[in-house]
Amino acid sequence: MAMDRSSRNKFSPGAARCISLIILLPIIALRADGQDRRVWQTKKCAVALTYDDALNVHLDNVVPLLDSLGFKGTFYVTCSSPGFRERLGEWISIAKGGHELGNHTLFHPCGGGVPGREWVQPEYDLRTYTVRRIVDEIRMANTLLQIMDSKTERTFAYPCGDIKAGDSSYVNEARKDFVGARGVAGTIQKIDDIDVYNVGTYMVNGQSGDELIGLAKEARAKNALLVFLFHGVGGEHSINVSLRDHRELLYFLKQNEKDIWVAPLLEVCRYVRENRKSIERKDPEGCR
């Protein structure tokens, strides 16, 4: 029976969009089940390699390996660190080479008073900070980094994963100055589940190359983002990974470039935000 004109006009534009989605969902599901989705710059997953605290081993051991493989990392620098202050020219050089200088504050303040935090100095105990003080210090670090690399956009890493100064969260104030921020929750996240101001990460401390590669394989299987958090690489920090195991991971990533997008966290956060905006532009009102 032919549909009359009045029947054809019963569907609103929003309803028509929903009908289209219902038709397409089985196709999308089949592609996802077959792991054919390539949502990360046409690749199956994304990996960000991040290195904290501006250590000498980052310049001596990490950067040469990254450069040899064509990878760019994110280096979360603490501006008072001797490894930063005494080698400013080299940090400027790696920024010019495409690596991200991320903000890890001026003095790396953390909340003390808990087991394992005996090293926190009273002057830099976040429990005694105000929100204004930590935000002022973060912005001063941004100013210094901008002088070094001329960049007005970067990402932030919460020292120790702590987000409070005194009894108050400083996240809402700090986020005004960054494209994204890295937390410390050990999680692999799909693109639609990422909070760019609390990006999950896996802290590396003594894992074998096989274990690290296993995480990368899991991210690939889930079409997800995996962020690695390194401190020492071949020494210089109590939280450490061996040179061999670090190298094995990076070689695996290189051998699987067709599926794995390796990029600084700044680029990843920009991509996640743009992906979200693109979806909103295509369907600004949702299925209504």
C-alpha atoms as an extended CHARMM CRD file, in Angstrom:
* protein
*
       288  EXT
         1         1  MET       CA              0.0000000000        0.0000000000        0.0000000000  PROA      1               0.0000000000
         2         2  ALA       CA              1.3990000000        3.4250000000       -0.8800000000  PROA      2               0.0000000000
         3         3  MET       CA              2.0830000000        5.8200000000        2.0180000000  PROA      3               0.0000000000
         4         4  ASP       CA              0.0900000000        9.0500000000        1.7420000000  PROA      4               0.0000000000
         5         5  ARG       CA              1.6600000000       12.4770000000        2.1680000000  PROA      5               0.0000000000
         6         6  SER       CA              0.3820000000       12.9430000000        5.7460000000  PROA      6               0.0000000000
         7         7  SER       CA              1.9270000000        9.6510000000        6.8580000000  PROA      7               0.0000000000
         8         8  ARG       CA              5.2790000000       10.5280000000        5.3380000000  PROA      8               0.0000000000
         9         9  ASN       CA              5.3710000000       13.7810000000        7.3300000000  PROA      9               0.0000000000
        10        10  LYS       CA              4.7660000000       12.1660000000       10.7100000000  PROA      10              0.0000000000
        11        11  PHE       CA              8.4750000000       11.6210000000       11.3980000000  PROA      11              0.0000000000
        12        12  SER       CA             10.4120000000       14.5350000000       12.9180000000  PROA      12              0.0000000000
        13        13  PRO       CA             14.0140000000       15.1300000000       11.7940000000  PROA      13              0.0000000000
        14        14  GLY       CA             15.2140000000       13.7290000000       15.1270000000  PROA      14              0.0000000000
        15        15  ALA       CA             13.1340000000       10.5870000000       14.7000000000  PROA      15              0.0000000000
        16        16  ALA       CA             14.5120000000       10.1390000000       11.2000000000  PROA      16              0.0000000000
        17        17  ARG       CA             18.0420000000       10.3090000000       12.6060000000  PROA      17              0.0000000000
        18        18  CYS       CA             17.2050000000        7.6720000000       15.1850000000  PROA      18              0.0000000000
        19        19  ILE       CA             15.7410000000        5.3700000000       12.5140000000  PROA      19              0.0000000000
        20        20  SER       CA             18.9530000000        5.7690000000       10.5150000000  PROA      20              0.0000000000
        21        21  LEU       CA             21.0130000000        4.8800000000       13.5810000000  PROA      21              0.0000000000
        22        22  ILE       CA             18.8880000000        1.8130000000       14.2830000000  PROA      22              0.0000000000
        23        23  ILE       CA             19.5030000000        0.6260000000       10.7360000000  PROA      23              0.0000000000
        24        24  LEU       CA             23.2430000000        1.2330000000       11.0380000000  PROA      24              0.0000000000
        25        25  LEU       CA             23.7870000000       -0.1950000000       14.5370000000  PROA      25              0.0000000000
        26        26  PRO       CA             24.0360000000       -3.8550000000       13.4750000000  PROA      26              0.0000000000
        27        27  ILE       CA             26.6610000000       -2.9050000000       10.8840000000  PROA      27              0.0000000000
        28        28  ILE       CA             28.6290000000       -0.8790000000       13.4560000000  PROA      28              0.0000000000
        29        29  ALA       CA             28.4270000000       -3.7380000000       15.9540000000  PROA      29              0.0000000000
        30        30  LEU       CA             29.7120000000       -6.2400000000       13.4220000000  PROA      30              0.0000000000
        31        31  ARG       CA             32.6750000000       -4.0010000000       12.6180000000  PROA      31              0.0000000000
        32        32  ALA       CA             33.4570000000       -3.5620000000       16.3200000000  PROA      32              0.0000000000
        33        33  ASP       CA             33.2350000000       -7.3090000000       16.9770000000  PROA      33              0.0000000000
        34        34  GLY       CA             35.6440000000       -7.8920000000       14.1260000000  PROA      34              0.0000000000
        35        35  GLN       CA             38.0370000000       -5.3040000000       15.5510000000  PROA      35              0.0000000000
        36        36  ASP       CA             37.9180000000       -3.3260000000       12.3170000000  PROA      36              0.0000000000
        37        37  ARG       CA             37.1910000000       -0.0020000000       13.9780000000  PROA      37              0.0000000000
        38        38  ARG       CA             40.0250000000        2.4220000000       13.4290000000  PROA      38              0.0000000000
        39        39  VAL       CA             38.9800000000        5.4310000000       15.4560000000  PROA      39              0.0000000000
        40        40  TRP       CA             42.4890000000        6.5930000000       16.3810000000  PROA      40              0.0000000000
        41        41  GLN       CA             43.8640000000        8.4570000000       13.3600000000  PROA      41              0.0000000000
        42        42  THR       CA             42.7740000000        5.4720000000       11.2140000000  PROA      42              0.0000000000
        43        43  LYS       CA             44.4740000000        3.0830000000       13.6590000000  PROA      43              0.0000000000
        44        44  LYS       CA             43.0370000000        0.6400000000       16.1750000000  PROA      44              0.0000000000
        45        45  CYS       CA             44.3680000000        2.1910000000       19.3670000000  PROA      45              0.0000000000
        46        46  ALA       CA             46.4870000000        4.9870000000       20.7820000000  PROA      46              0.0000000000
        47        47  VAL       CA             49.4940000000        4.8640000000       23.0830000000  PROA      47              0.0000000000
        48        48  ALA       CA             51.0230000000        7.8380000000       24.8850000000  PROA      48              0.0000000000
        49        49  LEU       CA             54.4710000000        7.4780000000       26.4290000000  PROA      49              0.0000000000
        50        50  THR       CA             54.8200000000        9.8400000000       29.3970000000  PROA      50              0.0000000000
        51        51  TYR       CA             57.8770000000       10.4060000000       31.5910000000  PROA      51              0.0000000000
        52        52  ASP       CA             57.7470000000       12.2340000000       34.9220000000  PROA      52              0.0000000000
        53        53  ASP       CA             60.0350000000       14.5010000000       36.9430000000  PROA      53              0.0000000000
        54        54  ALA       CA             62.6030000000       15.6910000000       34.3500000000  PROA      54              0.0000000000
        55        55  LEU       CA             65.2480000000       13.0690000000       35.0880000000  PROA      55              0.0000000000
        56        56  ASN       CA             68.6660000000       12.8880000000       33.4730000000  PROA      56              0.0000000000
        57        57  VAL       CA             67.8840000000        9.3920000000       32.1760000000  PROA      57              0.0000000000
        58        58  HSD       CA             65.0520000000       10.8440000000       30.1050000000  PROA      58              0.0000000000
        59        59  LEU       CA             67.5500000000       12.8960000000       28.1150000000  PROA      59              0.0000000000
        60        60  ASP       CA             70.2810000000       10.2450000000       28.1540000000  PROA      60              0.0000000000
        61        61  ASN       CA             68.3380000000        7.0030000000       27.6610000000  PROA      61              0.0000000000
        62        62  VAL       CA             64.7990000000        7.7570000000       26.5190000000  PROA      62              0.0000000000
        63        63  VAL       CA             64.9890000000       10.5630000000       23.9610000000  PROA      63              0.0000000000
        64        64  PRO       CA             67.6710000000        8.8860000000       21.7630000000  PROA      64              0.0000000000
        65        65  LEU       CA             65.5640000000        5.7060000000       21.5590000000  PROA      65              0.0000000000
        66        66  LEU       CA             62.3370000000        7.5850000000       20.8450000000  PROA      66              0.0000000000
        67        67  ASP       CA             64.0290000000        9.6270000000       18.1390000000  PROA      67              0.0000000000
        68        68  SER       CA             65.5630000000        6.5460000000       16.5270000000  PROA      68              0.0000000000
        69        69  LEU       CA             62.0840000000        5.0360000000       16.1790000000  PROA      69              0.0000000000
        70        70  GLY       CA             60.3460000000        8.2340000000       15.0970000000  PROA      70              0.0000000000
        71        71  PHE       CA             58.2500000000        8.4530000000       18.2810000000  PROA      71              0.0000000000
        72        72  LYS       CA             57.4670000000       11.5570000000       20.3230000000  PROA      72              0.0000000000
        73        73  GLY       CA             56.9350000000       11.4300000000       24.0660000000  PROA      73              0.0000000000
        74        74  THR       CA             55.4640000000       13.6370000000       26.7670000000  PROA      74              0.0000000000
        75        75  PHE       CA             57.9000000000       14.7220000000       29.4570000000  PROA      75              0.0000000000
        76        76  TYR       CA             56.1990000000       16.0450000000       32.5760000000  PROA      76              0.0000000000
        77        77  VAL       CA             58.8590000000       18.3310000000       33.9540000000  PROA      77              0.0000000000
        78        78  THR       CA             59.1380000000       19.5860000000       37.5090000000  PROA      78              0.0000000000
        79        79  CYS       CA             60.8510000000       22.9170000000       37.0020000000  PROA      79              0.0000000000
        80        80  SER       CA             62.8660000000       22.7970000000       40.2510000000  PROA      80              0.0000000000
        81        81  SER       CA             64.3310000000       19.3820000000       39.3980000000  PROA      81              0.0000000000
        82        82  PRO       CA             68.1520000000       19.4200000000       39.0550000000  PROA      82              0.0000000000
        83        83  GLY       CA             67.8170000000       17.3560000000       35.8890000000  PROA      83              0.0000000000
        84        84  PHE       CA             65.7650000000       20.2050000000       34.4270000000  PROA      84              0.0000000000
        85        85  ARG       CA             67.5600000000       23.2810000000       35.7880000000  PROA      85              0.0000000000
        86        86  GLU       CA             71.0350000000       22.0180000000       34.8880000000  PROA      86              0.0000000000
        87        87  ARG       CA             70.1750000000       20.9470000000       31.3160000000  PROA      87              0.0000000000
        88        88  LEU       CA             67.7650000000       23.6080000000       30.0920000000  PROA      88              0.0000000000
        89        89  GLY       CA             69.3300000000       23.7540000000       26.6320000000  PROA      89              0.0000000000
        90        90  GLU       CA             68.7220000000       20.0570000000       26.0610000000  PROA      90              0.0000000000
        91        91  TRP       CA             65.0910000000       20.3040000000       27.1460000000  PROA      91              0.0000000000
        92        92  ILE       CA             64.6250000000       23.1820000000       24.7270000000  PROA      92              0.0000000000
        93        93  SER       CA             66.2040000000       21.0360000000       22.0190000000  PROA      93              0.0000000000
        94        94  ILE       CA             63.8930000000       18.0570000000       22.5260000000  PROA      94              0.0000000000
        95        95  ALA       CA             60.8670000000       20.3850000000       22.4840000000  PROA      95              0.0000000000
        96        96  LYS       CA             62.0390000000       21.7090000000       19.1200000000  PROA      96              0.0000000000
        97        97  GLY       CA             62.2860000000       18.0750000000       18.0160000000  PROA      97              0.0000000000
        98        98  GLY       CA             58.5810000000       17.5130000000       18.6400000000  PROA      98              0.0000000000
        99        99  HSD       CA             58.4640000000       16.0990000000       22.1560000000  PROA      99              0.0000000000
       100       100  GLU       CA             55.9490000000       17.6270000000       24.5510000000  PROA      100             0.0000000000
       101       101  LEU       CA             57.1150000000       19.4680000000       27.6530000000  PROA      101             0.0000000000
       102       102  GLY       CA             54.1980000000       18.8620000000       29.9810000000  PROA      102             0.0000000000
       103       103  ASN       CA             53.5740000000       20.7450000000       33.2100000000  PROA      103             0.0000000000
       104       104  HSD       CA             54.3420000000       18.8660000000       36.4350000000  PROA      104             0.0000000000
       105       105  THR       CA             54.4280000000       22.0250000000       38.6140000000  PROA      105             0.0000000000
       106       106  LEU       CA             57.3310000000       24.0560000000       39.9730000000  PROA      106             0.0000000000
       107       107  PHE       CA             58.0250000000       21.9990000000       43.1090000000  PROA      107             0.0000000000
       108       108  HSD       CA             56.0480000000       18.7350000000       42.7860000000  PROA      108             0.0000000000
       109       109  PRO       CA             53.9230000000       19.2360000000       45.9200000000  PROA      109             0.0000000000
       110       110  CYS       CA             52.0830000000       16.1760000000       47.2200000000  PROA      110             0.0000000000
       111       111  GLY       CA             49.9050000000       15.3740000000       50.1810000000  PROA      111             0.0000000000
       112       112  GLY       CA             51.9690000000       14.0030000000       53.0430000000  PROA      112             0.0000000000
       113       113  GLY       CA             51.0280000000       12.2300000000       56.2220000000  PROA      113             0.0000000000
       114       114  VAL       CA             50.3880000000        8.8040000000       54.7010000000  PROA      114             0.0000000000
       115       115  PRO       CA             52.6280000000        5.7220000000       54.4860000000  PROA      115             0.0000000000
       116       116  GLY       CA             55.1010000000        5.9880000000       51.6330000000  PROA      116             0.0000000000
       117       117  ARG       CA             54.9900000000        9.7910000000       51.5820000000  PROA      117             0.0000000000
       118       118  GLU       CA             57.6750000000       10.3840000000       54.2090000000  PROA      118             0.0000000000
       119       119  TRP       CA             59.7310000000       12.1440000000       51.5370000000  PROA      119             0.0000000000
       120       120  VAL       CA             57.1960000000       14.9960000000       51.2310000000  PROA      120             0.0000000000
       121       121  GLN       CA             58.7710000000       18.1540000000       52.6660000000  PROA      121             0.0000000000
       122       122  PRO       CA             56.5920000000       20.2820000000       54.9650000000  PROA      122             0.0000000000
       123       123  GLU       CA             57.0470000000       23.3050000000       52.6720000000  PROA      123             0.0000000000
       124       124  TYR       CA             55.5810000000       21.3450000000       49.7570000000  PROA      124             0.0000000000
       125       125  ASP       CA             52.8350000000       19.4030000000       51.4880000000  PROA      125             0.0000000000
       126       126  LEU       CA             49.5850000000       19.9560000000       49.5830000000  PROA      126             0.0000000000
       127       127  ARG       CA             47.6690000000       19.6810000000       52.8250000000  PROA      127             0.0000000000
       128       128  THR       CA             49.0120000000       23.1320000000       53.7470000000  PROA      128             0.0000000000
       129       129  TYR       CA             48.4640000000       24.6850000000       50.2890000000  PROA      129             0.0000000000
       130       130  THR       CA             45.5840000000       26.8550000000       49.1760000000  PROA      130             0.0000000000
       131       131  VAL       CA             44.0160000000       26.4640000000       45.7370000000  PROA      131             0.0000000000
       132       132  ARG       CA             45.4090000000       29.8550000000       44.7850000000  PROA      132             0.0000000000
       133       133  ARG       CA             48.9510000000       28.8540000000       45.7250000000  PROA      133             0.0000000000
       134       134  ILE       CA             49.0180000000       25.6380000000       43.6990000000  PROA      134             0.0000000000
       135       135  VAL       CA             47.3460000000       27.2940000000       40.7020000000  PROA      135             0.0000000000
       136       136  ASP       CA             49.8080000000       30.2130000000       40.8550000000  PROA      136             0.0000000000
       137       137  GLU       CA             52.7300000000       27.7690000000       40.8910000000  PROA      137             0.0000000000
       138       138  ILE       CA             51.2640000000       25.7890000000       38.0000000000  PROA      138             0.0000000000
       139       139  ARG       CA             50.8320000000       28.9530000000       35.9420000000  PROA      139             0.0000000000
       140       140  MET       CA             54.3890000000       30.0810000000       36.6800000000  PROA      140             0.0000000000
       141       141  ALA       CA             55.5990000000       26.7080000000       35.4160000000  PROA      141             0.0000000000
       142       142  ASN       CA             53.5150000000       27.2370000000       32.2680000000  PROA      142             0.0000000000
       143       143  THR       CA             55.1550000000       30.6190000000       31.7520000000  PROA      143             0.0000000000
       144       144  LEU       CA             58.6360000000       29.1190000000       32.0100000000  PROA      144             0.0000000000
       145       145  LEU       CA             57.7620000000       26.2940000000       29.6150000000  PROA      145             0.0000000000
       146       146  GLN       CA             56.2770000000       28.7380000000       27.1110000000  PROA      146             0.0000000000
       147       147  ILE       CA             59.5150000000       30.7220000000       27.1500000000  PROA      147             0.0000000000
       148       148  MET       CA             61.3270000000       27.4940000000       26.3310000000  PROA      148             0.0000000000
       149       149  ASP       CA             59.1070000000       26.0370000000       23.6050000000  PROA      149             0.0000000000
       150       150  SER       CA             56.8340000000       28.9560000000       22.5350000000  PROA      150             0.0000000000
       151       151  LYS       CA             53.7940000000       26.6890000000       23.0180000000  PROA      151             0.0000000000
       152       152  THR       CA             50.5490000000       28.0640000000       24.4350000000  PROA      152             0.0000000000
       153       153  GLU       CA             48.9050000000       24.6450000000       24.7590000000  PROA      153             0.0000000000
       154       154  ARG       CA             50.0850000000       21.6680000000       26.7880000000  PROA      154             0.0000000000
       155       155  THR       CA             48.8800000000       19.0280000000       29.2320000000  PROA      155             0.0000000000
       156       156  PHE       CA             49.3000000000       18.7030000000       32.9880000000  PROA      156             0.0000000000
       157       157  ALA       CA             50.0940000000       15.7780000000       35.2850000000  PROA      157             0.0000000000
       158       158  TYR       CA             48.8010000000       15.9030000000       38.8710000000  PROA      158             0.0000000000
       159       159  PRO       CA             51.7890000000       15.2990000000       41.1890000000  PROA      159             0.0000000000
       160       160  CYS       CA             51.2310000000       11.9910000000       42.9740000000  PROA      160             0.0000000000
       161       161  GLY       CA             47.7730000000       12.0420000000       41.4260000000  PROA      161             0.0000000000
       162       162  ASP       CA             46.6400000000       14.4200000000       44.1930000000  PROA      162             0.0000000000
       163       163  ILE       CA             43.9320000000       16.8710000000       43.1960000000  PROA      163             0.0000000000
       164       164  LYS       CA             43.3460000000       18.7380000000       46.4720000000  PROA      164             0.0000000000
       165       165  ALA       CA             45.0650000000       21.7340000000       48.0150000000  PROA      165             0.0000000000
       166       166  GLY       CA             44.0890000000       21.7280000000       51.6700000000  PROA      166             0.0000000000
       167       167  ASP       CA             40.5160000000       20.4530000000       51.6600000000  PROA      167             0.0000000000
       168       168  SER       CA             39.5660000000       21.7980000000       48.2190000000  PROA      168             0.0000000000
       169       169  SER       CA             39.9670000000       20.4150000000       44.7150000000  PROA      169             0.0000000000
       170       170  TYR       CA             42.0430000000       22.5830000000       42.3920000000  PROA      170             0.0000000000
       171       171  VAL       CA             40.9910000000       20.7320000000       39.2310000000  PROA      171             0.0000000000
       172       172  ASN       CA             38.4180000000       23.2580000000       38.0090000000  PROA      172             0.0000000000
       173       173  GLU       CA             40.8870000000       26.1380000000       38.3170000000  PROA      173             0.0000000000
       174       174  ALA       CA             43.8390000000       24.2890000000       36.7970000000  PROA      174             0.0000000000
       175       175  ARG       CA             41.8810000000       22.9320000000       33.8440000000  PROA      175             0.0000000000
       176       176  LYS       CA             41.4420000000       26.4700000000       32.4890000000  PROA      176             0.0000000000
       177       177  ASP       CA             45.1080000000       26.4260000000       31.4780000000  PROA      177             0.0000000000
       178       178  PHE       CA             45.4030000000       23.0140000000       29.7980000000  PROA      178             0.0000000000
       179       179  VAL       CA             44.1010000000       20.9440000000       26.9040000000  PROA      179             0.0000000000
       180       180  GLY       CA             44.0490000000       17.9120000000       29.1870000000  PROA      180             0.0000000000
       181       181  ALA       CA             45.4780000000       16.3930000000       32.3470000000  PROA      181             0.0000000000
       182       182  ARG       CA             46.7800000000       12.9670000000       33.3190000000  PROA      182             0.0000000000
       183       183  GLY       CA             45.6440000000       11.2480000000       36.4770000000  PROA      183             0.0000000000
       184       184  VAL       CA             47.0070000000        8.0230000000       37.9700000000  PROA      184             0.0000000000
       185       185  ALA       CA             44.1240000000        5.5390000000       37.6890000000  PROA      185             0.0000000000
       186       186  GLY       CA             45.3390000000        2.3760000000       35.9690000000  PROA      186             0.0000000000
       187       187  THR       CA             42.8390000000        2.0200000000       33.1580000000  PROA      187             0.0000000000
       188       188  ILE       CA             42.5990000000        1.5310000000       29.4060000000  PROA      188             0.0000000000
       189       189  GLN       CA             39.8310000000        3.7590000000       28.0660000000  PROA      189             0.0000000000
       190       190  LYS       CA             37.7480000000        3.8390000000       24.9010000000  PROA      190             0.0000000000
       191       191  ILE       CA             37.5290000000        7.1810000000       23.1960000000  PROA      191             0.0000000000
       192       192  ASP       CA             33.9620000000        7.9230000000       24.3470000000  PROA      192             0.0000000000
       193       193  ASP       CA             34.8200000000        7.2050000000       28.0020000000  PROA      193             0.0000000000
       194       194  ILE       CA             37.8330000000        9.4870000000       28.3860000000  PROA      194             0.0000000000
       195       195  ASP       CA             37.7760000000       12.4560000000       30.7410000000  PROA      195             0.0000000000
       196       196  VAL       CA             40.5270000000       14.5780000000       29.1910000000  PROA      196             0.0000000000
       197       197  TYR       CA             41.1570000000       16.2310000000       32.5750000000  PROA      197             0.0000000000
       198       198  ASN       CA             41.6710000000       12.9190000000       34.3380000000  PROA      198             0.0000000000
       199       199  VAL       CA             43.2000000000       10.6040000000       31.7520000000  PROA      199             0.0000000000
       200       200  GLY       CA             43.9910000000        7.1810000000       33.1600000000  PROA      200             0.0000000000
       201       201  THR       CA             47.5200000000        5.7900000000       33.0780000000  PROA      201             0.0000000000
       202       202  TYR       CA             49.5490000000        2.7110000000       33.9550000000  PROA      202             0.0000000000
       203       203  MET       CA             52.5020000000        3.4090000000       36.2270000000  PROA      203             0.0000000000
       204       204  VAL       CA             55.5040000000        1.3500000000       35.2120000000  PROA      204             0.0000000000
       205       205  ASN       CA             57.5750000000       -0.0380000000       38.0710000000  PROA      205             0.0000000000
       206       206  GLY       CA             59.5570000000       -3.1670000000       37.3960000000  PROA      206             0.0000000000
       207       207  GLN       CA             57.2030000000       -4.7820000000       34.8700000000  PROA      207             0.0000000000
       208       208  SER       CA             58.7520000000       -6.9630000000       32.2260000000  PROA      208             0.0000000000
       209       209  GLY       CA             58.7290000000       -6.1250000000       28.5520000000  PROA      209             0.0000000000
       210       210  ASP       CA             56.1850000000       -8.9070000000       28.0050000000  PROA      210             0.0000000000
       211       211  GLU       CA             53.8520000000       -7.4190000000       30.6190000000  PROA      211             0.0000000000
       212       212  LEU       CA             54.0610000000       -3.9620000000       29.0410000000  PROA      212             0.0000000000
       213       213  ILE       CA             53.4680000000       -5.4040000000       25.5830000000  PROA      213             0.0000000000
       214       214  GLY       CA             50.4700000000       -7.2820000000       26.9960000000  PROA      214             0.0000000000
       215       215  LEU       CA             48.9000000000       -3.9460000000       27.9590000000  PROA      215             0.0000000000
       216       216  ALA       CA             49.4770000000       -2.6090000000       24.4440000000  PROA      216             0.0000000000
       217       217  LYS       CA             47.8350000000       -5.7040000000       22.9840000000  PROA      217             0.0000000000
       218       218  GLU       CA             44.8550000000       -5.2210000000       25.3010000000  PROA      218             0.0000000000
       219       219  ALA       CA             44.4840000000       -1.6100000000       24.1510000000  PROA      219             0.0000000000
       220       220  ARG       CA             44.5840000000       -2.7410000000       20.5380000000  PROA      220             0.0000000000
       221       221  ALA       CA             41.9400000000       -5.3930000000       21.1630000000  PROA      221             0.0000000000
       222       222  LYS       CA             39.6730000000       -2.8370000000       22.8710000000  PROA      222             0.0000000000
       223       223  ASN       CA             40.2280000000       -0.0060000000       20.3740000000  PROA      223             0.0000000000
       224       224  ALA       CA             41.2870000000        2.0800000000       23.3420000000  PROA      224             0.0000000000
       225       225  LEU       CA             43.8220000000        4.5580000000       24.7180000000  PROA      225             0.0000000000
       226       226  LEU       CA             46.7480000000        3.3550000000       26.8010000000  PROA      226             0.0000000000
       227       227  VAL       CA             48.9700000000        5.8370000000       28.6340000000  PROA      227             0.0000000000
       228       228  PHE       CA             52.2480000000        4.6730000000       30.1800000000  PROA      228             0.0000000000
       229       229  LEU       CA             53.7160000000        6.5640000000       33.1480000000  PROA      229             0.0000000000
       230       230  PHE       CA             57.4750000000        6.1470000000       33.4910000000  PROA      230             0.0000000000
       231       231  HSD       CA             59.8520000000        7.5900000000       36.0510000000  PROA      231             0.0000000000
       232       232  GLY       CA             63.2930000000        5.9870000000       36.0430000000  PROA      232             0.0000000000
       233       233  VAL       CA             64.3250000000        4.2520000000       32.8420000000  PROA      233             0.0000000000
       234       234  GLY       CA             67.5220000000        2.3860000000       33.5830000000  PROA      234             0.0000000000
       235       235  GLY       CA             67.8490000000        3.9680000000       37.0220000000  PROA      235             0.0000000000
       236       236  GLU       CA             67.8180000000        7.3430000000       38.8170000000  PROA      236             0.0000000000
       237       237  HSD       CA             64.4620000000        6.7850000000       40.5260000000  PROA      237             0.0000000000
       238       238  SER       CA             63.0170000000        4.2470000000       42.9580000000  PROA      238             0.0000000000
       239       239  ILE       CA             60.1340000000        3.7400000000       40.5040000000  PROA      239             0.0000000000
       240       240  ASN       CA             61.9820000000        2.2280000000       37.5820000000  PROA      240             0.0000000000
       241       241  VAL       CA             61.9310000000        0.0720000000       34.4650000000  PROA      241             0.0000000000
       242       242  SER       CA             64.9740000000       -1.5660000000       32.9730000000  PROA      242             0.0000000000
       243       243  LEU       CA             66.4200000000       -0.3170000000       29.7060000000  PROA      243             0.0000000000
       244       244  ARG       CA             65.7800000000       -3.7020000000       28.1280000000  PROA      244             0.0000000000
       245       245  ASP       CA             62.1220000000       -3.9010000000       29.0790000000  PROA      245             0.0000000000
       246       246  HSD       CA             61.4840000000       -0.3050000000       28.0250000000  PROA      246             0.0000000000
       247       247  ARG       CA             63.1910000000       -0.9910000000       24.7030000000  PROA      247             0.0000000000
       248       248  GLU       CA             61.1850000000       -4.1690000000       24.1190000000  PROA      248             0.0000000000
       249       249  LEU       CA             57.9430000000       -2.2290000000       24.5270000000  PROA      249             0.0000000000
       250       250  LEU       CA             58.9930000000        0.5140000000       22.1190000000  PROA      250             0.0000000000
       251       251  TYR       CA             60.1820000000       -1.9970000000       19.5230000000  PROA      251             0.0000000000
       252       252  PHE       CA             56.8010000000       -3.7390000000       19.7230000000  PROA      252             0.0000000000
       253       253  LEU       CA             55.0110000000       -0.4270000000       19.1940000000  PROA      253             0.0000000000
       254       254  LYS       CA             57.2080000000        0.2900000000       16.1800000000  PROA      254             0.0000000000
       255       255  GLN       CA             56.5860000000       -3.1380000000       14.6770000000  PROA      255             0.0000000000
       256       256  ASN       CA             52.8270000000       -2.5960000000       15.0210000000  PROA      256             0.0000000000
       257       257  GLU       CA             52.5850000000        0.9970000000       13.7990000000  PROA      257             0.0000000000
       258       258  LYS       CA             49.8740000000        0.0700000000       11.3130000000  PROA      258             0.0000000000
       259       259  ASP       CA             47.5200000000       -0.5560000000       14.2520000000  PROA      259             0.0000000000
       260       260  ILE       CA             48.9440000000        1.6410000000       17.0320000000  PROA      260             0.0000000000
       261       261  TRP       CA             49.0720000000        5.4270000000       17.0190000000  PROA      261             0.0000000000
       262       262  VAL       CA             51.9280000000        6.5980000000       19.2650000000  PROA      262             0.0000000000
       263       263  ALA       CA             51.6830000000       10.3050000000       20.0900000000  PROA      263             0.0000000000
       264       264  PRO       CA             52.2920000000       12.8580000000       22.8560000000  PROA      264             0.0000000000
       265       265  LEU       CA             49.3770000000       13.1600000000       25.2500000000  PROA      265             0.0000000000
       266       266  LEU       CA             48.7210000000       16.6980000000       24.0250000000  PROA      266             0.0000000000
       267       267  GLU       CA             47.9460000000       15.3840000000       20.5310000000  PROA      267             0.0000000000
       268       268  VAL       CA             45.8120000000       12.5870000000       21.9520000000  PROA      268             0.0000000000
       269       269  CYS       CA             43.7350000000       14.9860000000       24.0810000000  PROA      269             0.0000000000
       270       270  ARG       CA             43.2630000000       17.3340000000       21.1370000000  PROA      270             0.0000000000
       271       271  TYR       CA             42.0880000000       14.3950000000       19.0480000000  PROA      271             0.0000000000
       272       272  VAL       CA             39.6390000000       13.1810000000       21.7080000000  PROA      272             0.0000000000
       273       273  ARG       CA             38.1720000000       16.6670000000       22.0630000000  PROA      273             0.0000000000
       274       274  GLU       CA             37.8510000000       17.1440000000       18.3070000000  PROA      274             0.0000000000
       275       275  ASN       CA             36.2470000000       13.7190000000       17.9380000000  PROA      275             0.0000000000
       276       276  ARG       CA             33.6650000000       14.7430000000       20.5300000000  PROA      276             0.0000000000
       277       277  LYS       CA             32.9900000000       18.0520000000       18.7800000000  PROA      277             0.0000000000
       278       278  SER       CA             32.5990000000       16.2630000000       15.4570000000  PROA      278             0.0000000000
       279       279  ILE       CA             29.9190000000       13.9970000000       16.9020000000  PROA      279             0.0000000000
       280       280  GLU       CA             28.1130000000       16.9820000000       18.4090000000  PROA      280             0.0000000000
       281       281  ARG       CA             28.2040000000       18.8460000000       15.0770000000  PROA      281             0.0000000000
       282       282  LYS       CA             26.6800000000       15.8700000000       13.2760000000  PROA      282             0.0000000000
       283       283  ASP       CA             23.8730000000       15.4840000000       15.7910000000  PROA      283             0.0000000000
       284       284  PRO       CA             23.6590000000       18.6360000000       17.9570000000  PROA      284             0.0000000000
       285       285  GLU       CA             20.2450000000       17.7660000000       19.3750000000  PROA      285             0.0000000000
       286       286  GLY       CA             20.6860000000       14.0470000000       19.7270000000  PROA      286             0.0000000000
       287       287  CYS       CA             17.9130000000       11.6270000000       18.7950000000  PROA      287             0.0000000000
       288       288  ARG       CA             14.8660000000       13.7850000000       19.4570000000  PROA      288             0.0000000000
